[in-house]
Amino acid sequence: MPDPRPPESTAMSPSSSPPQRRIPAVGRLLGSPAFQDLSRIHGPALVTTLLRRRLDALRQALAAEPQKALPDSATLAAAVAAEARRFTDPLARQAINATGILLHTGLGRAPLGDSARQAVAAAAGYCLLQADADSGRRSQREERVEVLLAQLTGAPAATVVNNNAAATMLVLHALAAGREVIISRGQLVEIGGAFRMPDVMACSGCRMREIGTTNRTHLRDYQAAIGPETGAIIHVHTSNYRLRGFTSMPDVAALAPLAKAHGLPLIDDLGSGALLPLRDFGLEDEPLVQTSIAAGADAVCFSADKLICGPQAGIICGTPEIIARIRSNPFARMFRVCKLTLAALEATLLHFVNGDAVSALPFYRMLTRPLEDVERAAQALAASLAHLPGLDRVIADDHSQIGSGSLPDVGIPTRVLRLRGCEAKAVARRARAGAPALFTRVHDGALVVDLRTVDPQEEGLMASLLIAALDGAGHA
Ligand SMILES: *Cc1c(COP(=O)(O)O)cnc(C)c1O
């Protein structure tokens, strides 16, 4: 039974020993009017859980710093309210991306196209995941995605796993566990997080055989390293860095005849896995999946949520024998994706098959958005902030970024709104606290808003979120 008496005071006054005693009891706080209101809105179970977590964090903070000032109950309630909302209000889970980083990993990489969103909703109930409607029997769950990938890449077989990190690990384990895998020293990449090629090799049970030097590796280095212990050759795209100057690396086309002559599988970790030549968009090309397959790679792996703009997944394309070996590996079952991912991926790939990816997928729409259009949006936003006193609004040249480690040194010319005369960091923090959360950039003391990555339909909403953040920060 909850205590029926009204709480005397929920303010936490600093007092004597031990410091943890200064934290009020959960039950007492939950009885306060602010928390009672919250419980009515979000449910008592969620509110209690979130409050407990917060008090635990405070307890730990006090253990480290006993004299630390504690928030009062109103501040605690406000923090729990904001957090609870992210769970219960779908809008509060959403974000508006005004950073200009197109594939923003923190904001979910590529936004899905409309067809993928509809496919996810349709697949949410019972669906034809792994059942053949004609015979009523169990079928291969990747049949449709394989049809699309074969059409797009020329590879006769394909499988889909949780992400490209899993794809790389699985391919290595299935094709070369217990044996040596030859890799150039110029391709020992770290992608971020814990994806480092030497560690992935170790995890997959392969022995890494490094060859060449950081800047130059020759075909003869590969040749010399091949021996009875060799299980595979891997080529890794240096997604997030570039080697320039006195460099040379054999490409997949050069490696394929060597691998074939020795009966070794040639693996190509492409990273982004472009299906369209980026040169068409005025960018430096990323290697195309279809080029790698045509050049003779036996297993090509790449992300589904970088330049393919689908859900988080890793795709492996290859020959039927190689894909069969990969599918029967125990890790394949552990890394497999759910029906929602397959639904979104199929819908996304279909746009590349139909040739309307650039107009249907938000990433390509944003990438090809004319500069004048981005500028018009920035001007409109600037005009909607005109009533705020003391705010310096300037439209300026800047660069949007592809993000997610793709094309590390390529910027896309853009026009941003730069705001000065406000506490940029505080405004940015308030904007992120909104629902949806609005993400901007802070550069050189200014708040920078790049509208290239903002859906034109969200411009009005974003203006009101920004005005609220500026108001709250006392910009005058
Ligand atoms: C991005 C990348 C990965 C990791 O892919 P995820 O889908 O993020 O797991 C692996 N290898 C390369 C070369 C990459 O660029």
The ligand as a MOL file (V3000), in Angstrom:
LIG
                    3D

  0  0  0     0  0            999 V3000
M  V30 BEGIN CTAB
M  V30 COUNTS 15 15 0 0 0
M  V30 BEGIN ATOM
M  V30 1 C 31.1980 0.2580 -42.2410 0
M  V30 2 C 32.1540 -0.8370 -42.4870 0
M  V30 3 C 32.0730 -2.0340 -41.7510 0
M  V30 4 C 31.0630 -2.2180 -40.6680 0
M  V30 5 O 29.7780 -2.2040 -41.1980 0
M  V30 6 P 28.5000 -2.1070 -40.2220 0
M  V30 7 O 27.3510 -2.3450 -41.1390 0
M  V30 8 O 28.5390 -0.7500 -39.6250 0
M  V30 9 O 28.6570 -3.1850 -39.2220 0
M  V30 10 C 32.9810 -3.0340 -42.0360 0
M  V30 11 N 33.9240 -2.8760 -42.9720 0
M  V30 12 C 34.0440 -1.7320 -43.7020 0
M  V30 13 C 35.1380 -1.6200 -44.7240 0
M  V30 14 C 33.1500 -0.6750 -43.4820 0
M  V30 15 O 33.2500 0.4570 -44.1790 0
M  V30 END ATOM
M  V30 BEGIN BOND
M  V30 1 1 1 2
M  V30 2 1 2 3
M  V30 3 2 2 14
M  V30 4 1 3 4
M  V30 5 2 3 10
M  V30 6 1 4 5
M  V30 7 1 5 6
M  V30 8 2 6 7
M  V30 9 1 6 8
M  V30 10 1 6 9
M  V30 11 1 10 11
M  V30 12 2 11 12
M  V30 13 1 12 13
M  V30 14 1 12 14
M  V30 15 1 14 15
M  V30 END BOND
M  V30 END CTAB
M  END
